[in-house]
Amino acid sequence: MNKFKTARTTKDYEVEAFGYQFTIPTNSLVSNQTAQGNHDQYRFWIDYHHIAAKITGSHDSILAHDLKHRGINLPAEFCEPYPD
């Protein structure tokens, strides 16, 4: 099994998800963790709380729930490589 890894985004990523349109900013944190374990082909955005709160006005919103449980997988070209 792969180990848990994180990386940072290298540029802004415009996304429309869960009924909202927003930008995942440069230097956001992504990880390889999925519900099925750690897989290096995935880059799920994990530091979304401040964006969800800014959009909805609440840290406990449906958007925050969806980002946590459904996630947004960013394309590899928007992220730095995972460390070995």
C-alpha positions as CSV (number, residue, x, y, z in Angstrom):
1,M,0.0,0.0,0.0
2,N,1.2,3.5,-0.8
3,K,1.9,6.0,2.0
4,F,-0.1,9.2,2.5
5,K,1.5,12.0,0.5
6,T,0.7,15.7,0.0
7,A,1.7,18.3,-2.6
8,R,0.8,21.9,-3.5
9,T,-0.9,23.3,-6.5
10,T,1.3,25.3,-8.8
11,K,-1.3,27.5,-10.4
12,D,-5.0,28.5,-9.9
13,Y,-7.6,26.0,-10.9
14,E,-11.1,27.2,-12.0
15,V,-13.8,24.7,-11.1
16,E,-17.5,24.3,-11.2
17,A,-18.6,21.7,-8.6
18,F,-21.5,21.0,-6.4
19,G,-23.5,23.9,-7.8
20,Y,-20.7,26.5,-7.2
21,Q,-18.1,28.1,-9.4
22,F,-14.8,29.0,-7.7
23,T,-11.0,29.0,-7.9
24,I,-8.7,26.7,-6.1
25,P,-5.8,29.0,-5.5
26,T,-2.1,28.4,-6.2
27,N,-0.3,26.7,-3.2
28,S,-3.4,24.8,-2.1
29,L,-2.8,21.4,-0.4
30,V,-3.7,18.2,-2.2
31,S,-3.3,14.6,-1.2
32,N,-3.3,11.1,-2.6
33,Q,-5.8,9.8,0.0
34,T,-9.0,8.2,-1.2
35,A,-11.8,6.2,0.4
36,Q,-10.0,3.1,-0.9
37,G,-6.5,4.0,0.4
38,N,-3.6,6.1,-0.9
39,H,-3.2,6.3,-4.7
40,D,-0.6,8.5,-6.3
41,Q,-2.7,9.2,-9.5
42,Y,-5.2,11.2,-7.4
43,R,-4.7,14.8,-6.1
44,F,-7.7,15.6,-3.9
45,W,-7.9,19.2,-2.6
46,I,-7.8,19.0,1.2
47,D,-7.4,22.6,2.5
48,Y,-10.8,23.8,1.3
49,H,-12.4,25.1,4.6
50,H,-11.6,28.8,4.1
51,I,-12.9,28.8,0.5
52,A,-16.1,27.0,1.5
53,A,-16.7,29.4,4.3
54,K,-16.0,32.4,2.1
55,I,-18.5,31.2,-0.6
56,T,-21.3,30.1,1.8
57,G,-20.7,32.2,4.9
58,S,-20.4,29.0,7.0
59,H,-17.7,26.5,7.9
60,D,-20.5,23.9,8.3
61,S,-22.1,24.1,4.9
62,I,-23.3,21.5,2.4
63,L,-20.4,22.7,0.2
64,A,-17.9,21.9,2.9
65,H,-19.5,18.5,3.4
66,D,-19.4,17.7,-0.3
67,L,-15.8,18.8,-0.6
68,K,-14.8,16.6,2.4
69,H,-16.8,13.5,1.4
70,R,-16.9,13.7,-2.4
71,G,-13.8,15.8,-3.1
72,I,-12.3,17.5,-6.1
73,N,-9.5,15.7,-7.9
74,L,-7.2,18.2,-9.6
75,P,-5.4,17.4,-12.9
76,A,-1.7,16.5,-12.3
77,E,-0.5,19.5,-14.5
78,F,-1.9,21.9,-11.8
79,C,0.1,20.3,-9.0
80,E,3.7,19.7,-8.0
81,P,4.8,16.0,-8.0
82,Y,4.4,14.0,-4.9
83,P,7.6,13.3,-3.0
84,D,9.1,9.8,-3.3
